Amino acid sequence: MILTMKKFFRLLAFALVALLFFGTFVFLYLNSRPKPVLYETLTPSVRNLSKTTIVTGKIEPRDEVAVKPQISGIITELLKEAGQRVEAGEVIAKLKVIPDMNQLASAQSRVRLACLNSEQAKTDYERQKTLYDKGLISANDYEKVRQAYNQSREEVRVAQEQLELTRDGVSASNASSSNTLVRSTISGIILDVPVKVGNSVILSNTFNDGTTIASVADMSNLIFRGNIDETEVGHLQTGMPMEISIGALQDVRFSAALEYISPKAAATTGGANQFEIKAAVRLPEGTDSGRLRSGYSATAQIVLEEAKNVLTIPEAAIEFSGDSTFVYVITDARAVPPVYERRAVVTGLSDGINIEVRSGLKKGEEVRGNVIQTTTPKDV
């Protein structure tokens, strides 16, 4: 009886070992089998494709004018400040003249000389008039003396005005257009007033640019200025439409037209040359130009290429092999897994998501996409 029990347990142990070995073998066998892969099914569609690029830059006024004084002096009053609108001819600042001593001395000397000449001409005129009244000289001689006297009086007046202009910057005859009044040369927004009351300013001449009293620009006439990579500049042409977005004004979009492409690289970024572009910004009617600021950061979206009503599929369905492209067309959708045919196709424009298929594929055919599931033999 004891021997029988021992034999039973021995056989049971052998059976358990054999079962464990067989189970391990089956497990390893099932896991070593290739696992069928399931793919998403994609259908070609007809749509419009466009390849766009984004250019970063800024907006600025097309023309920014630096208003400079016509004479040297000291600012006594500023009538405008940055951000205010100014009309052409409107006074921005008032100056007090600091006369040049050499010019002042020359003007004073000219006045004295003109007065002396006028006194002599007056004496000659009165003498000749007396003789003319008595009929002792001809009318021609009398007219010459009278004309010389009038000219001497005019020279006194001119010399006096020149002295006033040199000394005060203004004369009695041109008080409304005095050089001491600095006026805007254009209508627009004052962008900057870099001076203060009490600052000395100088006029522009051949030796210096002069002191800028204010910078004025027409903010309704703006341009976008930015740089584009050399790999994309070849697709650009003047007149191409652009859409401008301003970072500081999230709700604002402007259309623009490309009007300038630099023929020379303006900078190098990451080893690639950058070319400057400019575009005329079109402000919609009724736009408040007061919201716009010169130098606002902006981005421009440019359509480089466009294809309309073309057959497209997601670019993920394309297999690239050298210079060739292929797709896997479903030939038997009822099989598990479906049966595919590798087919060469000719592709065209891509927008990074979808790609144009010019030949090799028809509308209505289904193609293989990305992997969506890896199944086990049991699943199949």
NUFI-205171 format. One line per 3 residues: number of its first residue (from 1); for each residue x negated, y, z negated of N, C-alpha, C. Coordinates in steps of 0.1 Angstrom, whole numbers, plus 2048, in hexadecimal, padded with zeros to 3 digits. Atoms other than C-alpha are relative to their C-alpha. Example, Ala and Ser with C-alpha at 12.3 -4.5 7.8 and 13.67 -1.06 7.14 Angstrom:
1> 7F7/7F4/800/785/7D3/7B2/7F7/80C/800 ~ 809/7F5/800/777/7F5/7B9/808/80B/7F8
***
This chain:
1> 7F8/7F4/800/800/800/800/7F7/80D/800 ~ 809/7F5/801/7E4/817/7F7/7F8/802/80D ~ 806/7FF/7F3/7D2/80F/817/809/805/80B
4> 7F6/7FB/7F6/7F1/816/82B/802/80F/7FF ~ 7FF/7F2/802/7F5/838/81C/7F4/808/805 ~ 80C/7F9/7FB/7D1/841/823/800/800/80F
7> 800/800/7F2/7D5/836/846/80A/80A/806 ~ 7F6/7F7/7FB/7F4/84B/84A/7FB/80F/7FF ~ 805/7F2/801/7E4/86B/83D/7F4/802/80A
10> 80B/7FE/7F7/7C6/865/853/805/802/80E ~ 7FA/7FE/7F3/7DC/862/872/806/80E/801 ~ 7FA/7F3/800/7EF/881/867/7F6/80B/802
13> 80A/7F6/7FF/7CF/894/864/7FB/801/80E ~ 805/800/7F2/7C3/889/886/80B/807/809 ~ 7F6/7FA/7F7/7E5/894/895/800/80F/7FE
16> 801/7F1/802/7E3/8B6/885/7F4/807/807 ~ 80C/7FB/7F9/7C0/8BB/892/803/801/80F ~ 7FD/801/7F1/7CB/8B0/8B5/80A/80B/804
19> 7F6/7F6/7FC/7E9/8C7/8B4/7FA/80E/800 ~ 807/7F3/801/7D4/8E4/8A9/7F7/802/80C ~ 809/7FF/7F4/7BB/8DD/8C5/808/803/80D
22> 7F8/7FE/7F4/7D7/8DA/8DF/806/80E/800 ~ 7FA/7F3/800/7E8/8FA/8D3/7F6/80B/803 ~ 80A/7F6/7FD/7C7/90D/8D5/7FD/800/80F
25> 803/801/7F2/7C1/900/8F8/80B/807/808 ~ 7F5/7FA/7F9/7E4/90B/903/800/80F/7FF ~ 801/7F2/802/7E0/92D/8F4/7F5/807/808
28> 80A/7FB/7F8/7BF/933/904/803/7FF/80F ~ 7FC/802/7F2/7CC/926/925/80A/80B/805 ~ 7F6/7F6/7FD/7EA/93D/925/7FA/80E/801
31> 806/7F2/800/7D5/95C/91C/7F6/802/80B ~ 80A/7FF/7F6/7BB/954/937/807/802/80E ~ 7F9/7FE/7F3/7D6/955/953/801/80F/803
34> 7FE/7F2/7FC/7D7/975/967/80E/806/7FD ~ 7F3/7FA/804/7F2/98D/95B/806/808/80B ~ 7F9/7F8/7F5/80A/99A/976/801/80F/7FB
37> 7FF/7F2/803/80A/9C0/977/80C/806/808 ~ 7F4/7F9/7FB/82A/9D5/97D/7FC/80E/803 ~ 802/7F2/7FC/828/9F6/990/80D/808/801
40> 7F4/7F8/7FE/840/A13/992/802/800/810 ~ 7FD/7FF/7F2/852/A16/9B3/803/80E/804 ~ 7FF/7F2/7FB/84F/A36/9C7/806/801/80E
43> 7F9/7FE/7F3/864/A43/9E4/7FB/80D/806 ~ 804/7F3/7F9/857/A5D/9FD/80C/809/801 ~ 7F6/7F6/7FF/86A/A7D/9FF/7FB/80C/809
46> 804/7F4/7F7/86B/A9C/A16/801/80C/7F7 ~ 800/7F4/808/861/ABC/A05/7F6/80A/806 ~ 80A/7F6/7FD/84D/ADC/A08/7F4/7FF/7F7
49> 80C/801/808/829/ADA/9FC/7F8/80D/802 ~ 808/7F4/7FF/812/AF7/9F4/7F4/7FE/7F6 ~ 80C/800/808/7EE/AF9/9E7/7FD/80E/7FB
52> 802/7F3/805/7E9/B16/9D0/7F3/801/7F7 ~ 80B/7FE/809/7CD/B25/9BC/803/80C/7F7 ~ 7FE/7F6/80A/7CC/B3C/99E/7F3/809/7FF
55> 80B/7F7/801/7B5/B5B/99E/802/809/7F4 ~ 800/7F7/80C/7AD/B6E/97E/7FA/80D/804 ~ 805/7F3/7FD/7A7/B93/97F/807/80A/7F7
58> 7FA/7F5/807/7B6/BB4/975/807/809/809 ~ 7FA/7F6/7F7/7CD/BCF/982/7FA/80D/7FC ~ 805/7F3/802/7C1/BF2/986/805/80A/80A
61> 7FA/7F7/7F6/7CC/C12/998/7F6/800/80C ~ 808/7FF/7F3/7C1/C15/9BC/7F6/80C/7FF ~ 808/7F4/801/7B4/C38/9B6/800/806/7F2
64> 801/7FA/80D/7A7/C45/995/7F7/80C/801 ~ 807/7F4/7FD/79C/C69/996/7FA/806/7F3 ~ 807/7FA/80C/783/C79/97D/802/80F/802
67> 7FE/7F2/7FF/78E/C9D/977/7F4/807/7F9 ~ 80C/7F9/805/76F/CB3/972/802/80F/800 ~ 7FF/7F2/800/76B/CD8/96A/7F9/807/80C
70> 806/7F9/7F5/762/CF2/984/7F5/80A/7FA ~ 80B/7F8/806/74C/D05/96B/7FC/7F9/7F3 ~ 805/805/80D/737/CFD/94C/806/809/7F5
73> 7FA/7F9/80C/745/D06/92A/803/7F7/7F5 ~ 7FC/807/80C/754/CFB/90A/80F/7FE/800 ~ 7F2/803/800/776/CEA/907/807/807/7F4
76> 7F9/7F9/80A/78D/D01/8F3/80E/7FA/7FD ~ 7F3/806/802/7AE/CEE/8F7/802/7F4/80A ~ 7FC/80B/7F8/7BA/CCC/904/80F/7FF/800
79> 7F1/7FF/7FF/7DE/CCD/910/806/7F2/803 ~ 7FB/80D/7FD/7E1/CA8/91A/7F8/7F5/7F9 ~ 808/80B/806/7D7/C86/90B/803/7F4/808
82> 7FF/80C/7F9/7D3/C63/918/80E/7FA/7FF ~ 7F3/806/800/7F3/C52/922/80B/809/805 ~ 7F6/7F7/7FC/806/C71/92C/7FF/802/80F
85> 800/7FD/7F2/811/C79/94F/7FD/80E/803 ~ 804/7F3/7FC/803/C96/961/803/802/80F ~ 7FE/7FD/7F2/80C/CA7/982/7F4/807/806
88> 80C/7F9/7F9/7F3/CB4/99C/801/80F/7FD ~ 800/7F2/803/7E9/CD7/992/803/803/7F2 ~ 7FC/7FD/80E/7F4/CD4/96E/7F3/801/7F8
91> 80C/7FD/808/7DB/CE1/954/7FE/7F5/7F6 ~ 804/80B/80A/7C9/CC6/93F/7F9/806/7F5 ~ 809/7FA/80B/7B0/CDC/92C/7FD/80E/803
94> 805/7F2/7FE/7A4/CFF/927/7F2/801/7FB ~ 80F/7FE/803/77F/D0A/926/7FD/80E/7FC ~ 806/7F3/803/76C/D26/917/7F2/800/807
97> 80C/800/7F8/750/D30/92F/7F3/803/7F8 ~ 80E/7FD/806/72B/D30/924/7F8/805/80C ~ 806/7FB/7F4/71C/D47/93E/7F1/7FE/801
100> 80E/800/7FE/6FA/D42/94D/7FA/80E/7FF ~ 805/7F3/803/6E5/D5F/941/7FA/806/80D ~ 805/7FB/7F4/6D3/D63/962/80B/804/80A
103> 7F5/7FC/7F7/6F3/D63/976/808/80C/7FA ~ 7F9/7F4/806/703/D7B/95D/7F8/80D/802 ~ 808/7F4/7FD/6E6/D93/960/801/804/80E
106> 7FF/7FD/7F1/6E8/D91/986/80D/806/803 ~ 7F3/7FA/7FE/70D/D98/985/802/80E/7FB ~ 800/7F2/806/709/DB6/96E/7F8/80A/809
109> 808/7F7/7F7/6EE/DC4/985/807/803/80C ~ 7F8/7FE/7F4/704/DBF/9A3/80B/80B/7FE ~ 7F5/7F6/803/720/DD3/992/7FA/80E/7FF
112> 806/7F2/801/709/DF0/989/7FC/805/80E ~ 805/7FC/7F3/6FA/DF1/9AC/80C/804/809 ~ 7F4/7FD/7F8/71D/DF0/9BC/806/80D/7FC
115> 7FB/7F3/805/728/E0D/9A5/7F8/80B/805 ~ 809/7F5/7FB/70A/E22/9AF/803/802/80F ~ 7FD/7FF/7F2/711/E1B/9D4/80D/806/802
118> 7F3/7FB/7FE/735/E23/9D0/801/80F/7FC ~ 800/7F2/804/72E/E44/9BE/7FA/809/80C ~ 806/7F9/7F5/717/E4E/9DB/809/801/80C
121> 7F7/800/7F4/730/E44/9F5/80C/809/7FD ~ 7F5/7F7/804/74B/E58/9E2/7FB/80E/803 ~ 805/7F2/7FE/735/E77/9E3/7FF/803/80F
124> 801/7FE/7F1/72E/E73/A08/80E/802/806 ~ 7F2/800/7FA/753/E6D/A0F/806/80E/7FD ~ 7FA/7F3/804/75E/E8C/9FC/7FA/80C/808
127> 806/7F5/7F8/744/EA2/A0E/805/7FF/80E ~ 7FC/801/7F2/74D/E95/A30/80F/803/802 ~ 7F2/7FC/7FF/772/E99/A29/802/80F/800
130> 7FF/7F1/800/76D/EBE/A21/7FC/805/80E ~ 805/7FC/7F3/75A/EC2/A42/80B/7FD/80B ~ 7F6/805/7F6/775/EAE/A55/80C/809/7FF
133> 7F4/7F8/802/791/EC3/A46/7FE/80E/807 ~ 803/7F3/7FA/77F/EE3/A53/7FD/7FE/80F ~ 802/802/7F2/77B/ED3/A75/7F1/800/804
136> 80E/7FF/7FD/755/ED2/A73/7FA/7F3/805 ~ 805/80D/7FB/751/EAD/A7A/80B/7F8/807 ~ 7F6/808/7F8/762/E94/A91/807/7F6/7F7
139> 7F9/80A/807/77C/E7C/A86/7F9/7F3/7FF ~ 808/80C/800/765/E5F/A8F/7F6/7FF/7F5 ~ 80A/800/80B/74A/E6A/A77/807/7FF/7F2
142> 7F9/800/80C/764/E70/A5C/805/7F1/7FC ~ 7FB/80E/802/773/E4C/A60/7F5/7F7/7FC ~ 80C/808/804/750/E3D/A5D/7FD/802/7F1
145> 803/7FD/80E/74A/E4E/A3C/80B/7FA/7F7 ~ 7F5/805/808/76D/E45/A2F/800/7F1/7FF ~ 801/80E/801/768/E21/A38/7F5/7FB/7F7
148> 80B/804/809/747/E1F/A27/803/802/7F1 ~ 7FB/7FD/80E/757/E2E/A07/809/7F4/7FC ~ 7F6/80B/803/773/E14/A08/7F8/7F2/7FE
151> 808/80C/801/759/DF8/A0D/7F9/800/7F2 ~ 808/7FF/80D/745/E04/9EF/80A/7FD/7F4 ~ 7F6/803/80B/765/E03/9D9/803/7F1/7FF
154> 7FD/80E/7FF/76C/DE0/9E5/7F4/7F8/7FA ~ 80C/807/805/748/DD5/9DC/800/801/7F1 ~ 7FF/7FF/80E/74E/DE3/9B9/80A/7F6/7FA
157> 7F6/809/805/76D/DCF/9B5/7FC/7F1/800 ~ 805/80E/7FF/75D/DAF/9C1/7F5/7FD/7F6 ~ 80A/802/80A/73F/DB4/9AB/805/7FF/7F2
160> 7FA/800/80D/755/DBA/98D/807/7F2/7FE ~ 7FA/80D/801/769/D9A/994/7F5/7F5/7FE ~ 80A/80A/801/749/D86/998/7FA/800/7F2
163> 805/7FF/80E/73D/D93/976/80A/7FA/7F6 ~ 7F6/806/809/75E/D89/966/800/7F1/801 ~ 800/80E/7FE/75C/D67/975/7F4/7FA/7F9
166> 80C/805/806/738/D62/96A/801/801/7F1 ~ 7FF/7FD/80E/73F/D70/947/80B/7F8/7F9 ~ 7F4/805/806/762/D63/940/806/7F4/807
169> 7FA/80B/7F8/76A/D4A/95B/80D/803/806 ~ 7F4/7FB/7FB/788/D5E/965/800/80E/803 ~ 800/7F2/7FC/78F/D7F/976/80F/804/800
172> 7F2/7FB/800/7AE/D95/977/808/7FB/80C ~ 7F8/803/7F4/7B7/D8B/99A/803/7F1/802 ~ 7FE/80F/7FE/7B5/D65/996/803/7FA/7F2
175> 7FD/806/80E/7C2/D60/972/808/7F3/801 ~ 7F8/80C/800/7DB/D46/97D/7F9/7F4/805 ~ 808/80B/7FB/7C0/D31/98E/7F2/800/7FA
178> 80D/7FE/807/7A5/D36/975/7F8/7F3/800 ~ 809/80B/801/787/D1F/975/7FF/7FA/7F1 ~ 800/804/80E/78B/D1D/94F/80C/7F6/7FD
181> 7F5/80A/801/7AB/D08/955/7FD/7F4/808 ~ 803/80D/7F9/7A3/CE4/95D/80D/7F9/804 ~ 7F3/805/7FB/7C0/CD7/973/7FE/7F2/806
184> 800/80D/7FA/7C8/CB4/97E/801/801/80F ~ 801/7FF/7F1/7C1/CAE/9A3/80B/7F6/806 ~ 7F5/809/7FA/7DC/C92/9A7/80B/7FE/7F5
187> 7F6/804/809/7FC/C87/997/7FF/7F2/7FB ~ 802/80D/805/7FB/C69/980/800/7FF/7F1 ~ 801/802/80E/7F4/C5B/95E/7F1/803/7FC
190> 80E/7FE/806/7D6/C67/949/7FC/7F4/7FA ~ 805/80D/806/7C2/C48/942/7F6/803/7F5 ~ 80A/7FE/80A/7A7/C58/92D/7FD/80F/7FF
193> 805/7F3/802/79D/C79/91E/7F3/7FF/7F7 ~ 80C/804/807/778/C73/914/7FA/80C/7F9 ~ 806/7F4/806/772/C97/906/809/804/7F4
196> 7F9/7FA/80B/77D/CAA/8E7/7FF/80F/800 ~ 801/7F2/801/783/CCE/8DF/7F3/804/7F9 ~ 80E/7FC/805/761/CDF/8D9/7F5/7FA/808
199> 80A/806/7F8/74F/CC8/8F1/7FB/80A/80B ~ 805/7F8/7F5/738/CD9/90A/801/7F7/80D ~ 7FF/807/7F3/73E/CD0/92F/7F9/807/80A
202> 807/7FA/7F5/72C/CD6/94F/806/7FD/80D ~ 7FA/802/7F3/737/CD9/973/7F7/7F6/808 ~ 808/80A/7F7/72D/CC0/98D/7F8/808/80A
205> 809/7FA/7F6/710/CCA/9A3/7F7/7F6/806 ~ 809/80A/7F9/6F3/CBA/9B7/7F7/7F9/7F6 ~ 809/806/80A/6E1/CB2/997/807/7F6/7F6
208> 7F9/809/809/6FC/CA1/982/80F/7FF/805 ~ 7F2/803/7FC/71F/C93/985/80A/809/7F9 ~ 7F6/7F8/807/72F/CAB/96D/807/7F8/7F5
211> 7F9/806/80B/743/CA4/94E/80F/7FD/804 ~ 7F2/804/7FD/764/C90/952/809/805/7F5 ~ 7F6/7FB/80A/780/CA2/940/80B/7F5/7FE
214> 7F5/80A/801/79A/C87/948/7FF/7F7/80C ~ 7FE/80A/7F5/7A0/C68/95E/80F/7FF/802 ~ 7F2/800/7FC/7C1/C69/971/802/7F6/80B
217> 7FE/80A/7F5/7D0/C4D/986/80F/7FF/802 ~ 7F2/802/7FC/7F1/C46/998/803/7F1/7FD ~ 7FE/80D/804/7FD/C27/986/80B/7F9/808
220> 7F6/807/7F7/818/C20/9A0/7F9/7FA/80C ~ 808/805/7F5/7FC/C18/9B9/7F5/7F7/7FB ~ 80A/808/806/7EA/BFA/9AB/7FB/7F5/809
223> 806/80B/7F8/7D3/BDF/9B8/7FC/7F5/7F5 ~ 805/80B/808/7CA/BBD/9AA/7F1/7FD/805 ~ 80E/803/7FD/7A4/BB6/9A9/7FC/7F4/7F9
226> 804/80D/806/796/B93/9A3/7F5/7F9/808 ~ 80B/808/7F9/77C/B79/9AD/806/7F2/803 ~ 7FC/80D/7FC/783/B59/9C0/7F4/7F7/804
229> 80B/809/7FD/76D/B3A/9C4/7FD/7FE/80F ~ 804/801/7F2/759/B35/9E4/807/7F4/807 ~ 7F9/80C/7FA/76B/B13/9E9/80E/803/805
232> 7F2/7FC/7FD/78C/B25/9ED/801/80D/809 ~ 7FF/7F3/7F9/783/B46/9FD/802/7FF/80F ~ 7FE/802/7F2/782/B37/A1F/80F/7FE/805
235> 7F2/801/7FC/7A8/B31/A1E/807/80D/800 ~ 7F9/7F3/802/7B0/B56/A17/800/808/80D ~ 7FF/7F6/7F5/7BB/B6F/A31/807/80D/7FA
238> 7F9/7F4/804/7C5/B93/A2C/80E/800/804 ~ 7F1/800/7FE/7EA/B98/A29/807/7F5/7F9 ~ 7F9/80C/807/7F0/B77/A16/807/805/7F4
241> 7F8/7FC/80C/80B/B7B/9FB/7FA/7FA/7F3 ~ 805/804/80D/802/B78/9D6/80B/803/7F6 ~ 7F7/7FD/80B/815/B77/9B6/7F7/803/7F4
244> 808/7FB/80B/806/B8B/999/807/7FF/7F3 ~ 7FA/801/80D/80C/B83/975/7F6/807/7F6 ~ 808/7F8/80A/800/B9A/959/801/7FA/7F2
247> 800/807/80C/7F6/B8A/939/807/808/7F5 ~ 7FA/7F8/80A/801/BA7/923/80F/802/802 ~ 7F2/7FE/7FD/823/BA8/934/806/7F3/805
250> 7FD/80E/7FC/830/B84/934/80C/800/809 ~ 7F4/800/7F8/851/B8E/944/7FF/807/80D ~ 802/7F8/7F4/842/BA1/961/7F9/7F8/80A
253> 806/807/7F4/83A/B92/983/800/80A/80C ~ 800/7F7/7F5/82F/BA7/9A1/7FB/7F8/80C ~ 805/805/7F4/82A/B9E/9C5/7F5/809/805
256> 80C/7F8/7FB/80A/BA9/9D7/7FC/7FA/80D ~ 805/804/7F2/7F9/BA7/9F9/7F1/801/800 ~ 80E/800/7FF/7D5/B9E/9FD/7FB/80A/80B
259> 804/7F6/7F7/7C3/BBB/A0D/7F1/801/802 ~ 80E/800/7FF/79E/BB5/A07/7F9/7F3/7FB ~ 808/80C/804/786/B97/A06/7F1/804/802
262> 80E/7FC/7FF/762/B9F/9FE/7F8/7F7/80A ~ 809/808/7F7/749/B94/A19/7F4/7FB/7F9 ~ 80C/803/808/72F/B90/9FE/804/7FB/7F2
265> 7FD/806/80E/72F/B7B/9DE/7FD/80B/7F6 ~ 801/7F6/80B/735/B91/9C0/7F9/7FB/7F4 ~ 805/806/80C/72A/B79/9A5/7FE/7F1/802
268> 802/80F/800/720/B55/99D/804/7FB/7F3 ~ 7FB/806/80C/733/B40/984/7FE/7F1/801 ~ 802/80E/800/728/B1D/97C/7FA/7FB/80C
271> 807/804/7F3/712/B1C/99B/808/802/80C ~ 7F8/7FE/7F4/72F/B25/9B2/801/810/802 ~ 7FE/7F2/7FD/731/B47/9C3/80E/805/7FF
274> 7F3/7FA/801/74E/B5E/9BC/801/80C/809 ~ 7FE/7F5/7F6/75C/B76/9D6/80C/809/7FB ~ 7F6/7F7/804/76F/B95/9CD/80C/802/80A
277> 7F4/7FD/7F7/793/B9A/9DA/808/80B/7FA ~ 7F7/7F5/805/7AB/BB7/9D7/80E/7FE/807 ~ 7F2/801/7FB/7D1/BB7/9DC/808/80C/7FC
280> 7F7/7F5/803/7EA/BD3/9DE/80C/7FB/7F9 ~ 7F4/805/808/804/BCE/9C2/80C/808/804 ~ 7F3/7FA/7FD/828/BD5/9CB/808/801/7F4
283> 7F8/7FE/80C/83B/BE4/9AE/80F/801/805 ~ 7F2/800/7FD/861/BDD/9B0/805/80E/7FD ~ 7FA/7F3/803/877/BFC/9B2/806/801/7F2
286> 7FB/7FE/80D/87F/C09/990/7F6/7FB/7F5 ~ 809/805/80A/860/BFA/97F/7FA/80C/7F8 ~ 806/7F5/809/854/C0F/961/7F1/7FF/800
289> 80E/801/7FF/830/C16/96A/7F9/803/7F2 ~ 805/7FD/80D/82C/C22/946/7FC/7F4/7F8 ~ 804/80C/807/82A/BFE/93B/7F3/7FA/805
292> 80D/805/7FA/80C/BF7/951/7F4/807/7FB ~ 80C/7FA/805/7E9/BFD/945/7F5/7FC/80A ~ 80B/803/7F8/7CA/BFF/95A/7F6/7F6/7F9
295> 809/80A/806/7B4/BE0/954/807/7F5/7FA ~ 7F9/80C/805/7D0/BC8/94A/7FB/7F4/806 ~ 803/80D/7FA/7C5/BA4/94E/80B/7FA/808
298> 7F6/805/7F7/7D8/B93/96A/7FB/7F4/807 ~ 803/80C/7F7/7DA/B73/97E/808/801/80C ~ 7FA/800/7F3/7E2/B70/9A2/802/7F1/805
301> 7FD/80E/7FA/7F2/B50/9B1/800/802/80F ~ 801/7FF/7F1/7E9/B4C/9D6/803/7F3/806 ~ 7FE/80C/7F8/7F7/B32/9EE/7F6/7FF/80B
304> 80B/802/7F6/7D9/B25/A01/805/7F9/80C ~ 7FB/807/7F5/7EB/B0C/A17/80E/7FC/7FD ~ 7F2/803/802/80F/B02/A1C/805/7F7/80B
307> 7FA/809/7F7/822/AE6/A2D/80F/7FE/7FD ~ 7F1/800/803/848/AE6/A31/806/7F4/806 ~ 7F8/80C/7FC/860/AC8/A34/7F7/7F5/805
310> 809/80B/7FD/845/AAD/A34/803/7F5/7F7 ~ 7FF/80D/807/846/A89/A28/7F5/800/7F5 ~ 80A/800/80B/835/A87/A06/803/7F4/7F6
313> 7FF/80A/80A/82E/A6E/9EB/7F7/805/7F4 ~ 809/7FC/80B/81E/A72/9C8/7F1/7FC/804 ~ 80E/803/7FD/7F8/A73/9CC/7FB/7F4/7F9
316> 804/80B/808/7F5/A58/9B2/802/7F3/808 ~ 7FD/80C/7F8/802/A3F/9CC/7F5/7FE/80B ~ 80A/800/7F5/7E5/A46/9E4/7F3/7F9/7FA
319> 80D/806/803/7C6/A2F/9E3/7F6/806/80A ~ 80A/7FA/7F7/7A7/A41/9F0/7F4/7F6/801 ~ 80B/809/7FD/78C/A2C/A00/7F7/806/80A
322> 808/7F9/7F6/770/A40/A10/808/80B/806 ~ 7F8/7F6/7F9/780/A56/A2A/80E/7FB/803 ~ 7F3/805/7FD/79F/A40/A2C/809/801/7F4
325> 7F6/800/80B/7BF/A41/A18/80A/7F5/803 ~ 7F6/80B/7FF/7D7/A24/A11/80B/801/7F6 ~ 7F5/802/80A/7F8/A1D/A00/804/7F2/800
328> 7FB/80E/801/808/9FD/9F5/80F/801/801 ~ 7F2/800/7FD/82A/9F9/A05/807/7F4/7FC ~ 7F8/80C/805/844/9E2/9F5/806/7F9/80C
331> 7FA/808/7F6/84D/9C6/A0D/80B/7F7/7FB ~ 7F6/808/806/861/9B1/9F5/802/804/7F2 ~ 7FE/7FA/80D/870/9C3/9D8/807/7F6/7F7
334> 7F9/80A/809/884/9A4/9CB/7F6/7F7/7FA ~ 80A/809/806/864/990/9C4/7FB/806/7F3 ~ 805/7FC/80D/856/991/9A1/7F2/7FA/7FE
337> 7FF/7F2/7FD/83E/9A2/9A3/802/803/80F ~ 7FD/7FD/7F2/847/9B4/9C3/7F4/7FE/809 ~ 80B/802/7F6/833/9AD/9E3/7FD/80D/807
340> 804/7F3/7FB/81E/9CA/9F0/7F8/7FE/80D ~ 808/800/7F4/80E/9D2/A12/7F7/80C/7FF ~ 80A/7F5/800/7EE/9E7/A12/800/806/80E
343> 7FE/7F9/7F3/7F3/A01/A2E/7F8/80D/800 ~ 808/7F3/7FE/7DC/A1D/A3B/80A/80B/804 ~ 7F8/7F4/7FD/7EC/A3F/A3C/7F7/80C/803
346> 807/7F3/7FD/7E1/A62/A48/807/80A/7F7 ~ 7FB/7F6/809/7E5/A7C/A2D/7FD/80E/804 ~ 802/7F2/7FD/7E7/AA2/A2E/7FE/808/7F4
349> 801/7F6/80B/7EC/ABE/A15/804/7FA/7F3 ~ 7FD/805/80E/7EC/AB6/9F0/801/80C/7F7 ~ 7FF/7F5/80A/7F8/ACD/9D4/7FB/7FB/7F2
352> 805/805/80C/7E7/AB7/9BA/80A/7F6/7F9 ~ 7F6/80A/805/807/AA3/9B2/806/7F8/80B ~ 7FA/807/7F4/817/A9A/9D4/7F6/803/80B
355> 808/7FF/7F5/805/A94/9F4/808/7FE/80D ~ 7F9/802/7F4/810/A97/A18/7FB/7F3/807 ~ 803/80B/7F8/812/A77/A2D/804/802/80E
358> 7FE/7FC/7F3/80E/A7E/A51/804/7F4/809 ~ 7FC/80C/7F8/810/A5B/A5F/7FC/7F3/7F8 ~ 803/80D/806/810/A36/A54/80B/7FD/7F6
361> 7F5/803/80A/82F/A39/A3D/80D/807/805 ~ 7F3/7FB/7FC/854/A3E/A44/808/804/7F4 ~ 7F6/7FC/80B/86F/A4F/A30/809/7F4/7FD
364> 7F8/80B/804/882/A35/A1C/7F8/7F4/7FC ~ 808/80B/805/865/A1D/A17/7FB/803/7F2 ~ 804/7FF/80E/85A/A16/9F4/7F1/7FC/7FE
367> 80E/803/802/836/A16/9E8/7FD/7FE/7F1 ~ 804/802/80D/823/A0C/9C9/7FA/80C/7F9 ~ 805/7F5/808/81C/A25/9AE/7F6/7FC/7F5
370> 809/803/80B/80A/A25/98D/805/7F3/7F8 ~ 7FD/80B/809/809/A07/975/80A/804/7F5 ~ 7F7/7FD/80B/827/A07/95E/801/7F5/7F5
373> 7FF/80B/80A/824/9E4/94D/7F7/7F5/805 ~ 807/80C/7FE/80D/9C7/94A/807/7F4/7FA ~ 7F7/80A/806/822/9A7/945/7F8/7F4/7FD
376> 806/80D/803/819/985/937/807/7F6/808 ~ 7FA/80B/7F8/821/964/948/80E/7FD/7FB ~ 7F3/803/806/83E/960/930/80A/80A/805
379> 7F7/7F6/7FB/84D/981/93B/804/7FE/80E ~ 7FD/803/7F2/84B/977/95F/809/7F4/801
***
